Amino acid sequence: FLRIYKADGTELADTDLVSTGCTVNVVVNGNVSISYDLVVSGDINGDGSVSAADYVVQKKVIKGDTILEGAFAIAVDFNCDDVNSSLDYIALCAALSN
């Protein structure tokens, strides 16, 4: 079975959103067999939604004012070209305007 944990280590409730920074544990015979860190593209702040709050963080990353690590550094690459750039910022802006 699967267990999903928030970035703070607490188990995800049925009503919680899956977000960047969550961890999925595959449990077999009571033991964690493998773990996966989750990335929701564009969910840069880890709140489970892609919103203007993520746009603000992304702008800070592109300007060099903020450095992200792990899953959050992957989530900022909104166009999935393995480069954090203004193209990600433009793509996120376009997605938010739709």
Salt bridges, closest charged atoms under 4 A:
GLU11 OE2 - ARG3 NH1 3.38
ASP16 OD2 - LYS6 NZ 3.27
ASP65 OD2 - LYS63 NZ 3.77
